[in-house]
Amino acid sequence: VTDDITIRFDPKPTAADLATFDAHWTGAELDRIYRHSLTHACAYVGDTLVGYVNVAWDGGVHAFLLDPTVHPSHRRRGIGSGLVKRAIEIARDRGATWMHVDYEPQLDHFYKSCGFRDTAAGVLKL
Ligand SMILES: CC(C)(COP(=O)(O)OP(=O)(O)OC[C@H]1O[C@@H](n2cnc3c(N)ncnc32)[C@H](O)[C@@H]1OP(=O)(O)O)[C@@H](O)C(=O)NCCC(=O)NCCS
């Protein structure tokens, strides 16, 4: 991550902050997400939010990486992988043993660069 970027943990950005990323949660939806979050990490340039990732938790050994997003004008500068790696460290410190993620094939290189390895997994839309 480049020098002008600051990473903060659990700052609870508002729905308006996150809408600049095309992430359209309501305040009530975000409150629920934060209640189930083991940690979330945000990247800032000054006070401007430029990156976000959330880690949900089962309360035991399993943590789930969700919604990593970097503002389009700040991509490919190491912010996304920097956020994910720092969130993984915090999740480990807070008691998780396994970090899970699922993603589309074109992001394979991104997640490998964050330390993930392949496994068989499944997903189902409810
Ligand atoms: C995916 C995303 C978070 C990556 O953020 P980023 O800050 O651009 O990523 P980084 O600069 O840290 O990239 C780390 C590595 O992954 C690669 N990478 C990043 N985005 C990639 C993409 N879309 N396709 C292929 N490789 C990608 C980078 O080239 C880099 O490789 P290198 O280390 O060999 O140079 C960002 O593109 C994004 O917000 N996308 C839209 C939301 C999204 O799809 N999120 C994932 C949901 S599962």
Backbone and ligand atoms as CSV (ligand in chain L), in Angstrom:
chain,resi,resn,atom,element,x,y,z
A,1,VAL,N,N,0.850,-1.194,0.000
A,1,VAL,CA,C,0.000,0.000,0.000
A,1,VAL,C,C,0.886,1.244,0.000
A,2,THR,N,N,0.533,2.216,-0.821
A,2,THR,CA,C,1.380,3.404,-0.954
A,2,THR,C,C,1.274,4.314,0.271
A,3,ASP,N,N,2.220,5.249,0.383
A,3,ASP,CA,C,2.402,6.037,1.603
A,3,ASP,C,C,1.209,6.898,2.001
A,4,ASP,N,N,0.476,7.438,1.011
A,4,ASP,CA,C,-0.604,8.362,1.351
A,4,ASP,C,C,-1.881,7.647,1.781
A,5,ILE,N,N,-1.835,6.323,1.894
A,5,ILE,CA,C,-3.028,5.552,2.283
A,5,ILE,C,C,-2.953,5.199,3.766
A,6,THR,N,N,-4.061,5.430,4.488
A,6,THR,CA,C,-4.171,5.002,5.879
A,6,THR,C,C,-5.211,3.897,5.963
A,7,ILE,N,N,-4.906,2.817,6.699
A,7,ILE,CA,C,-5.904,1.764,6.917
A,7,ILE,C,C,-6.412,1.868,8.347
A,8,ARG,N,N,-7.733,1.882,8.509
A,8,ARG,CA,C,-8.344,1.898,9.851
A,8,ARG,C,C,-9.243,0.685,10.009
A,9,PHE,N,N,-9.331,0.189,11.237
A,9,PHE,CA,C,-10.174,-0.968,11.523
A,9,PHE,C,C,-11.441,-0.541,12.237
A,10,ASP,N,N,-12.561,-1.116,11.793
A,10,ASP,CA,C,-13.868,-0.944,12.428
A,10,ASP,C,C,-14.316,0.523,12.541
A,11,PRO,N,N,-14.108,1.338,11.495
A,11,PRO,CA,C,-14.537,2.739,11.585
A,11,PRO,C,C,-16.027,2.931,11.294
A,12,LYS,N,N,-16.729,1.850,10.889
A,12,LYS,CA,C,-18.162,1.928,10.590
A,12,LYS,C,C,-18.502,3.072,9.633
A,13,PRO,N,N,-18.031,2.983,8.400
A,13,PRO,CA,C,-18.426,4.015,7.429
A,13,PRO,C,C,-19.942,4.015,7.245
A,14,THR,N,N,-20.474,5.191,6.929
A,14,THR,CA,C,-21.926,5.322,6.760
A,14,THR,C,C,-22.347,4.828,5.381
A,15,ALA,N,N,-23.661,4.657,5.215
A,15,ALA,CA,C,-24.193,4.263,3.910
A,15,ALA,C,C,-23.804,5.294,2.853
A,16,ALA,N,N,-23.781,6.588,3.231
A,16,ALA,CA,C,-23.411,7.627,2.268
A,16,ALA,C,C,-21.938,7.496,1.869
A,17,ASP,N,N,-21.059,7.186,2.851
A,17,ASP,CA,C,-19.631,6.983,2.526
A,17,ASP,C,C,-19.491,5.858,1.499
A,18,LEU,N,N,-20.205,4.758,1.758
A,18,LEU,CA,C,-20.045,3.568,0.919
A,18,LEU,C,C,-20.727,3.710,-0.430
A,19,ALA,N,N,-21.708,4.605,-0.528
A,19,ALA,CA,C,-22.404,4.793,-1.801
A,19,ALA,C,C,-21.458,5.322,-2.878
A,20,THR,N,N,-20.361,5.956,-2.495
A,20,THR,CA,C,-19.395,6.441,-3.487
A,20,THR,C,C,-18.746,5.269,-4.221
A,21,PHE,N,N,-18.890,4.051,-3.703
A,21,PHE,CA,C,-18.370,2.844,-4.349
A,21,PHE,C,C,-19.443,2.097,-5.116
A,22,ASP,N,N,-20.658,2.672,-5.199
A,22,ASP,CA,C,-21.746,1.918,-5.811
A,22,ASP,C,C,-22.216,0.779,-4.911
A,23,ALA,N,N,-21.965,0.887,-3.602
A,23,ALA,CA,C,-22.419,-0.118,-2.643
A,23,ALA,C,C,-23.616,0.486,-1.924
A,24,HIS,N,N,-24.815,0.037,-2.294
A,24,HIS,CA,C,-26.013,0.733,-1.833
A,24,HIS,C,C,-26.711,-0.005,-0.704
A,25,TRP,N,N,-26.160,0.105,0.513
A,25,TRP,CA,C,-26.799,-0.432,1.694
A,25,TRP,C,C,-27.573,0.694,2.368
A,26,THR,N,N,-28.652,0.332,3.056
A,26,THR,CA,C,-29.313,1.308,3.912
A,26,THR,C,C,-28.568,1.340,5.250
A,27,GLY,N,N,-28.830,2.377,6.052
A,27,GLY,CA,C,-28.214,2.465,7.377
A,27,GLY,C,C,-28.561,1.253,8.225
A,28,ALA,N,N,-29.838,0.790,8.158
A,28,ALA,CA,C,-30.266,-0.365,8.964
A,28,ALA,C,C,-29.546,-1.636,8.518
A,29,GLU,N,N,-29.376,-1.806,7.201
A,29,GLU,CA,C,-28.647,-2.984,6.700
A,29,GLU,C,C,-27.195,-2.952,7.177
A,30,LEU,N,N,-26.593,-1.772,7.141
A,30,LEU,CA,C,-25.196,-1.658,7.580
A,30,LEU,C,C,-25.051,-1.955,9.071
A,31,ASP,N,N,-25.997,-1.478,9.878
A,31,ASP,CA,C,-25.952,-1.762,11.328
A,31,ASP,C,C,-25.932,-3.268,11.559
A,32,ARG,N,N,-26.753,-3.994,10.800
A,32,ARG,CA,C,-26.818,-5.450,10.949
A,32,ARG,C,C,-25.510,-6.094,10.504
A,33,ILE,N,N,-24.951,-5.590,9.405
A,33,ILE,CA,C,-23.663,-6.122,8.918
A,33,ILE,C,C,-22.581,-5.907,9.979
A,34,TYR,N,N,-22.516,-4.714,10.560
A,34,TYR,CA,C,-21.477,-4.430,11.566
A,34,TYR,C,C,-21.665,-5.287,12.820
A,35,ARG,N,N,-22.923,-5.591,13.167
A,35,ARG,CA,C,-23.166,-6.437,14.353
A,35,ARG,C,C,-22.590,-7.835,14.189
A,36,HIS,N,N,-22.530,-8.326,12.938
A,36,HIS,CA,C,-22.026,-9.687,12.675
A,36,HIS,C,C,-20.595,-9.689,12.175
A,37,SER,N,N,-19.940,-8.528,12.237
A,37,SER,CA,C,-18.597,-8.405,11.679
A,37,SER,C,C,-17.541,-8.724,12.740
A,38,LEU,N,N,-16.569,-9.556,12.354
A,38,LEU,CA,C,-15.416,-9.785,13.232
A,38,LEU,C,C,-14.500,-8.574,13.167
A,39,THR,N,N,-14.313,-8.066,11.959
A,39,THR,CA,C,-13.646,-6.787,11.748
A,39,THR,C,C,-14.021,-6.295,10.356
A,40,HIS,N,N,-13.918,-4.994,10.172
A,40,HIS,CA,C,-13.909,-4.493,8.810
A,40,HIS,C,C,-12.779,-3.481,8.721
A,41,ALA,N,N,-12.209,-3.357,7.533
A,41,ALA,CA,C,-11.054,-2.480,7.343
A,41,ALA,C,C,-11.373,-1.495,6.235
A,42,CYS,N,N,-10.952,-0.256,6.435
A,42,CYS,CA,C,-11.180,0.796,5.447
A,42,CYS,C,C,-9.865,1.478,5.110
A,43,ALA,N,N,-9.692,1.820,3.839
A,43,ALA,CA,C,-8.515,2.576,3.391
A,43,ALA,C,C,-8.949,4.006,3.083
A,44,TYR,N,N,-8.129,4.955,3.509
A,44,TYR,CA,C,-8.438,6.381,3.312
A,44,TYR,C,C,-7.267,7.095,2.649
A,45,VAL,N,N,-7.592,8.069,1.809
A,45,VAL,CA,C,-6.634,9.084,1.396
A,45,VAL,C,C,-7.109,10.343,2.099
A,46,GLY,N,N,-6.350,10.840,3.056
A,46,GLY,CA,C,-6.867,11.898,3.924
A,46,GLY,C,C,-8.094,11.351,4.638
A,47,ASP,N,N,-9.233,12.055,4.513
A,47,ASP,CA,C,-10.465,11.577,5.132
A,47,ASP,C,C,-11.387,10.877,4.131
A,48,THR,N,N,-10.921,10.709,2.915
A,48,THR,CA,C,-11.774,10.121,1.879
A,48,THR,C,C,-11.618,8.606,1.848
A,49,LEU,N,N,-12.769,7.927,1.968
A,49,LEU,CA,C,-12.783,6.462,1.922
A,49,LEU,C,C,-12.497,5.998,0.493
A,50,VAL,N,N,-11.480,5.140,0.335
A,50,VAL,CA,C,-11.157,4.623,-1.007
A,50,VAL,C,C,-11.169,3.098,-1.064
A,51,GLY,N,N,-11.305,2.426,0.085
A,51,GLY,CA,C,-11.328,0.962,0.065
A,51,GLY,C,C,-12.025,0.408,1.293
A,52,TYR,N,N,-12.652,-0.766,1.130
A,52,TYR,CA,C,-13.449,-1.368,2.203
A,52,TYR,C,C,-13.384,-2.876,2.087
A,53,VAL,N,N,-13.314,-3.573,3.198
A,53,VAL,CA,C,-13.510,-5.025,3.231
A,53,VAL,C,C,-14.112,-5.398,4.583
A,54,ASN,N,N,-14.989,-6.403,4.567
A,54,ASN,CA,C,-15.624,-6.858,5.802
A,54,ASN,C,C,-15.283,-8.324,6.042
A,55,VAL,N,N,-15.181,-8.710,7.309
A,55,VAL,CA,C,-14.984,-10.111,7.684
A,55,VAL,C,C,-16.133,-10.501,8.612
A,56,ALA,N,N,-17.000,-11.406,8.133
A,56,ALA,CA,C,-18.074,-11.939,8.981
A,56,ALA,C,C,-17.546,-13.154,9.737
A,57,TRP,N,N,-18.245,-13.544,10.807
A,57,TRP,CA,C,-17.692,-14.546,11.719
A,57,TRP,C,C,-18.781,-15.476,12.226
A,58,ASP,N,N,-18.441,-16.754,12.412
A,58,ASP,CA,C,-19.409,-17.692,13.001
A,58,ASP,C,C,-19.292,-17.731,14.523
A,59,GLY,N,N,-18.388,-16.961,15.082
A,59,GLY,CA,C,-18.183,-16.976,16.533
A,59,GLY,C,C,-17.206,-18.063,16.962
A,60,GLY,N,N,-16.780,-18.885,16.021
A,60,GLY,CA,C,-15.824,-19.958,16.316
A,60,GLY,C,C,-14.576,-19.792,15.472
A,61,VAL,N,N,-14.233,-20.844,14.718
A,61,VAL,CA,C,-12.961,-20.801,13.982
A,61,VAL,C,C,-13.102,-20.239,12.567
A,62,HIS,N,N,-14.350,-20.055,12.077
A,62,HIS,CA,C,-14.543,-19.694,10.667
A,62,HIS,C,C,-14.844,-18.210,10.480
A,63,ALA,N,N,-14.088,-17.592,9.590
A,63,ALA,CA,C,-14.324,-16.198,9.217
A,63,ALA,C,C,-14.513,-16.146,7.697
A,64,PHE,N,N,-15.257,-15.159,7.243
A,64,PHE,CA,C,-15.680,-15.092,5.846
A,64,PHE,C,C,-15.393,-13.688,5.302
A,65,LEU,N,N,-14.561,-13.640,4.278
A,65,LEU,CA,C,-14.185,-12.358,3.694
A,65,LEU,C,C,-15.267,-11.911,2.709
A,66,LEU,N,N,-15.777,-10.710,2.895
A,66,LEU,CA,C,-16.902,-10.228,2.095
A,66,LEU,C,C,-16.657,-8.809,1.570
A,67,ASP,N,N,-17.116,-8.590,0.361
A,67,ASP,CA,C,-17.246,-7.246,-0.214
A,67,ASP,C,C,-15.959,-6.420,-0.301
A,68,PRO,N,N,-14.805,-7.036,-0.593
A,68,PRO,CA,C,-13.630,-6.171,-0.774
A,68,PRO,C,C,-13.864,-5.266,-1.980
A,69,THR,N,N,-13.718,-3.994,-1.788
A,69,THR,CA,C,-13.980,-3.020,-2.853
A,69,THR,C,C,-13.001,-1.863,-2.748
A,70,VAL,N,N,-12.425,-1.493,-3.885
A,70,VAL,CA,C,-11.572,-0.309,-3.949
A,70,VAL,C,C,-12.195,0.640,-4.964
A,71,HIS,N,N,-12.205,1.921,-4.646
A,71,HIS,CA,C,-12.771,2.912,-5.570
A,71,HIS,C,C,-12.065,2.781,-6.928
A,72,PRO,N,N,-12.840,2.807,-8.037
A,72,PRO,CA,C,-12.234,2.586,-9.362
A,72,PRO,C,C,-11.009,3.445,-9.643
A,73,SER,N,N,-10.982,4.674,-9.138
A,73,SER,CA,C,-9.846,5.543,-9.454
A,73,SER,C,C,-8.601,5.219,-8.618
A,74,HIS,N,N,-8.707,4.250,-7.691
A,74,HIS,CA,C,-7.546,3.902,-6.852
A,74,HIS,C,C,-7.144,2.437,-6.980
A,75,ARG,N,N,-7.645,1.756,-8.008
A,75,ARG,CA,C,-7.337,0.324,-8.139
A,75,ARG,C,C,-5.935,0.093,-8.686
A,76,ARG,N,N,-5.460,-1.145,-8.498
A,76,ARG,CA,C,-4.162,-1.607,-9.017
A,76,ARG,C,C,-2.993,-0.831,-8.423
A,77,ARG,N,N,-3.148,-0.448,-7.160
A,77,ARG,CA,C,-2.050,0.206,-6.438
A,77,ARG,C,C,-1.736,-0.554,-5.157
A,78,GLY,N,N,-2.288,-1.743,-5.000
A,78,GLY,CA,C,-1.999,-2.551,-3.816
A,78,GLY,C,C,-2.949,-2.297,-2.654
A,79,ILE,N,N,-3.961,-1.434,-2.848
A,79,ILE,CA,C,-4.867,-1.117,-1.730
A,79,ILE,C,C,-5.744,-2.317,-1.385
A,80,GLY,N,N,-6.320,-2.965,-2.396
A,80,GLY,CA,C,-7.210,-4.103,-2.135
A,80,GLY,C,C,-6.486,-5.236,-1.422
A,81,SER,N,N,-5.338,-5.629,-1.933
A,81,SER,CA,C,-4.607,-6.737,-1.289
A,81,SER,C,C,-4.082,-6.299,0.080
A,82,GLY,N,N,-3.695,-5.025,0.212
A,82,GLY,CA,C,-3.245,-4.533,1.526
A,82,GLY,C,C,-4.362,-4.611,2.555
A,83,LEU,N,N,-5.571,-4.195,2.156
A,83,LEU,CA,C,-6.726,-4.253,3.072
A,83,LEU,C,C,-7.033,-5.698,3.466
A,84,VAL,N,N,-7.069,-6.591,2.471
A,84,VAL,CA,C,-7.415,-7.991,2.744
A,84,VAL,C,C,-6.376,-8.619,3.675
A,85,LYS,N,N,-5.101,-8.378,3.404
A,85,LYS,CA,C,-4.049,-8.984,4.255
A,85,LYS,C,C,-4.135,-8.471,5.686
A,86,ARG,N,N,-4.389,-7.188,5.860
A,86,ARG,CA,C,-4.497,-6.635,7.225
A,86,ARG,C,C,-5.743,-7.176,7.929
A,87,ALA,N,N,-6.850,-7.303,7.183
A,87,ALA,CA,C,-8.075,-7.856,7.785
A,87,ALA,C,C,-7.842,-9.304,8.218
A,88,ILE,N,N,-7.078,-10.063,7.435
A,88,ILE,CA,C,-6.754,-11.450,7.803
A,88,ILE,C,C,-5.962,-11.473,9.116
A,89,GLU,N,N,-4.999,-10.569,9.263
A,89,GLU,CA,C,-4.206,-10.523,10.509
A,89,GLU,C,C,-5.093,-10.237,11.720
A,90,ILE,N,N,-6.011,-9.285,11.559
A,90,ILE,CA,C,-6.899,-8.937,12.680
A,90,ILE,C,C,-7.803,-10.112,13.022
A,91,ALA,N,N,-8.323,-10.789,11.979
A,91,ALA,CA,C,-9.204,-11.941,12.217
A,91,ALA,C,C,-8.446,-13.034,12.977
A,92,ARG,N,N,-7.194,-13.248,12.611
A,92,ARG,CA,C,-6.373,-14.245,13.320
A,92,ARG,C,C,-6.198,-13.821,14.777
A,93,ASP,N,N,-5.876,-12.546,14.986
A,93,ASP,CA,C,-5.684,-12.046,16.361
A,93,ASP,C,C,-6.960,-12.187,17.191
A,94,ARG,N,N,-8.124,-12.095,16.539
A,94,ARG,CA,C,-9.399,-12.137,17.272
A,94,ARG,C,C,-9.969,-13.546,17.376
A,95,GLY,N,N,-9.201,-14.553,16.945
A,95,GLY,CA,C,-9.587,-15.921,17.260
A,95,GLY,C,C,-10.017,-16.809,16.121
A,96,ALA,N,N,-10.087,-16.267,14.887
A,96,ALA,CA,C,-10.468,-17.132,13.763
A,96,ALA,C,C,-9.280,-17.991,13.339
A,97,THR,N,N,-9.591,-19.185,12.813
A,97,THR,CA,C,-8.545,-20.097,12.342
A,97,THR,C,C,-8.563,-20.244,10.821
A,98,TRP,N,N,-9.759,-20.161,10.254
A,98,TRP,CA,C,-9.899,-20.319,8.802
A,98,TRP,C,C,-10.572,-19.087,8.214
A,99,MET,N,N,-9.985,-18.583,7.100
A,99,MET,CA,C,-10.637,-17.496,6.353
A,99,MET,C,C,-11.155,-18.069,5.035
A,100,HIS,N,N,-12.444,-17.895,4.809
A,100,HIS,CA,C,-13.080,-18.389,3.585
A,100,HIS,C,C,-13.368,-17.214,2.642
A,101,VAL,N,N,-13.322,-17.496,1.347
A,101,VAL,CA,C,-13.756,-16.491,0.378
A,101,VAL,C,C,-14.255,-17.222,-0.866
A,102,ASP,N,N,-15.217,-16.663,-1.565
A,102,ASP,CA,C,-15.545,-17.172,-2.903
A,102,ASP,C,C,-15.562,-15.988,-3.845
A,103,TYR,N,N,-15.296,-16.288,-5.123
A,103,TYR,CA,C,-15.116,-15.181,-6.066
A,103,TYR,C,C,-15.230,-15.712,-7.492
A,104,GLU,N,N,-15.323,-14.778,-8.440
A,104,GLU,CA,C,-15.396,-15.153,-9.847
A,104,GLU,C,C,-13.986,-15.426,-10.373
A,105,PRO,N,N,-13.881,-16.287,-11.424
A,105,PRO,CA,C,-12.570,-16.762,-11.873
A,105,PRO,C,C,-11.566,-15.654,-12.196
A,106,GLN,N,N,-12.032,-14.515,-12.699
A,106,GLN,CA,C,-11.074,-13.473,-13.101
A,106,GLN,C,C,-10.324,-12.873,-11.903
A,107,LEU,N,N,-10.829,-13.114,-10.685
A,107,LEU,CA,C,-10.156,-12.570,-9.493
A,107,LEU,C,C,-9.212,-13.578,-8.839
A,108,ASP,N,N,-8.961,-14.692,-9.531
A,108,ASP,CA,C,-8.087,-15.715,-8.956
A,108,ASP,C,C,-6.710,-15.143,-8.588
A,109,HIS,N,N,-6.130,-14.369,-9.497
A,109,HIS,CA,C,-4.793,-13.829,-9.226
A,109,HIS,C,C,-4.818,-12.896,-8.011
A,110,PHE,N,N,-5.867,-12.062,-7.931
A,110,PHE,CA,C,-5.984,-11.141,-6.787
A,110,PHE,C,C,-5.991,-11.921,-5.463
A,111,TYR,N,N,-6.843,-12.965,-5.375
A,111,TYR,CA,C,-6.949,-13.686,-4.091
A,111,TYR,C,C,-5.718,-14.540,-3.807
A,112,LYS,N,N,-5.079,-15.064,-4.849
A,112,LYS,CA,C,-3.817,-15.787,-4.619
A,112,LYS,C,C,-2.770,-14.819,-4.067
A,113,SER,N,N,-2.773,-13.577,-4.579
A,113,SER,CA,C,-1.781,-12.597,-4.099
A,113,SER,C,C,-2.051,-12.211,-2.642
A,114,CYS,N,N,-3.256,-12.481,-2.156
A,114,CYS,CA,C,-3.599,-12.216,-0.752
A,114,CYS,C,C,-3.313,-13.434,0.139
A,115,GLY,N,N,-2.907,-14.547,-0.462
A,115,GLY,CA,C,-2.525,-15.717,0.329
A,115,GLY,C,C,-3.499,-16.881,0.289
A,116,PHE,N,N,-4.637,-16.737,-0.410
A,116,PHE,CA,C,-5.612,-17.830,-0.445
A,116,PHE,C,C,-5.121,-18.946,-1.357
A,117,ARG,N,N,-5.483,-20.187,-1.011
A,117,ARG,CA,C,-5.218,-21.319,-1.901
A,117,ARG,C,C,-6.547,-21.936,-2.309
A,118,ASP,N,N,-6.484,-22.750,-3.367
A,118,ASP,CA,C,-7.709,-23.363,-3.892
A,118,ASP,C,C,-8.261,-24.418,-2.948
A,119,THR,N,N,-9.581,-24.550,-2.940
A,119,THR,CA,C,-10.253,-25.657,-2.274
A,119,THR,C,C,-11.545,-25.916,-3.041
A,120,ALA,N,N,-12.143,-27.060,-2.870
A,120,ALA,CA,C,-13.490,-27.236,-3.404
A,120,ALA,C,C,-14.448,-26.471,-2.495
A,121,ALA,N,N,-15.413,-25.796,-3.079
A,121,ALA,CA,C,-16.381,-25.034,-2.283
A,121,ALA,C,C,-17.690,-24.971,-3.054
A,122,GLY,N,N,-18.726,-24.561,-2.414
A,122,GLY,CA,C,-20.005,-24.430,-3.085
A,122,GLY,C,C,-20.708,-23.163,-2.654
A,123,VAL,N,N,-21.614,-22.710,-3.490
A,123,VAL,CA,C,-22.394,-21.531,-3.145
A,123,VAL,C,C,-23.796,-21.729,-3.703
A,124,LEU,N,N,-24.788,-21.173,-3.031
A,124,LEU,CA,C,-26.183,-21.376,-3.400
A,124,LEU,C,C,-26.950,-20.084,-3.163
A,125,LYS,N,N,-27.650,-19.602,-4.171
A,125,LYS,CA,C,-28.453,-18.388,-3.983
A,125,LYS,C,C,-29.770,-18.751,-3.306
A,126,LEU,N,N,-30.093,-18.071,-2.233
A,126,LEU,CA,C,-31.318,-18.373,-1.482
A,126,LEU,C,C,-32.406,-17.347,-1.823
L,1,LIG,C1,C,-10.942,-6.671,-6.644
L,1,LIG,C2,C,-10.444,-5.311,-6.123
L,1,LIG,C3,C,-10.873,-5.119,-4.671
L,1,LIG,C4,C,-8.908,-5.300,-6.226
L,1,LIG,O1,O,-8.430,-4.098,-5.624
L,1,LIG,P1,P,-7.039,-3.445,-6.068
L,1,LIG,O2,O,-6.641,-2.430,-5.063
L,1,LIG,O3,O,-7.142,-2.995,-7.486
L,1,LIG,O4,O,-6.048,-4.716,-6.025
L,1,LIG,P2,P,-4.458,-4.714,-5.811
L,1,LIG,O5,O,-3.866,-3.507,-6.476
L,1,LIG,O6,O,-4.146,-4.922,-4.388
L,1,LIG,O7,O,-4.088,-6.025,-6.649
L,1,LIG,C5,C,-3.351,-7.116,-6.112
L,1,LIG,C6,C,-3.037,-8.067,-7.270
L,1,LIG,O8,O,-4.255,-8.540,-7.857
L,1,LIG,C7,C,-4.311,-8.186,-9.244
L,1,LIG,N1,N,-5.667,-7.767,-9.555
L,1,LIG,C8,C,-6.375,-6.777,-8.973
L,1,LIG,N2,N,-7.598,-6.684,-9.533
L,1,LIG,C9,C,-7.641,-7.617,-10.500
L,1,LIG,C10,C,-8.634,-7.990,-11.437
L,1,LIG,N3,N,-9.834,-7.380,-11.501
L,1,LIG,N4,N,-8.353,-9.003,-12.300
L,1,LIG,C11,C,-7.147,-9.636,-12.247
L,1,LIG,N5,N,-6.153,-9.318,-11.379
L,1,LIG,C12,C,-6.405,-8.318,-10.514
L,1,LIG,C13,C,-3.350,-7.013,-9.364
L,1,LIG,O9,O,-2.858,-6.898,-10.701
L,1,LIG,C14,C,-2.268,-7.371,-8.398
L,1,LIG,O10,O,-1.369,-8.316,-8.957
L,1,LIG,P3,P,0.246,-8.206,-8.747
L,1,LIG,O11,O,0.440,-8.265,-7.251
L,1,LIG,O12,O,0.782,-9.372,-9.489
L,1,LIG,O13,O,0.619,-6.895,-9.327
L,1,LIG,C15,C,-10.990,-4.154,-7.016
L,1,LIG,O14,O,-10.670,-4.414,-8.374
L,1,LIG,C16,C,-12.496,-3.935,-6.906
L,1,LIG,O15,O,-12.960,-3.172,-6.061
L,1,LIG,N6,N,-13.297,-4.588,-7.787
L,1,LIG,C17,C,-14.760,-4.451,-7.782
L,1,LIG,C18,C,-15.408,-5.162,-6.609
L,1,LIG,C19,C,-15.106,-6.654,-6.607
L,1,LIG,O16,O,-15.211,-7.340,-7.637
L,1,LIG,N7,N,-14.729,-7.190,-5.426
L,1,LIG,C20,C,-14.455,-8.605,-5.243
L,1,LIG,C21,C,-15.701,-9.304,-4.801
L,1,LIG,S1,S,-15.387,-11.059,-4.593
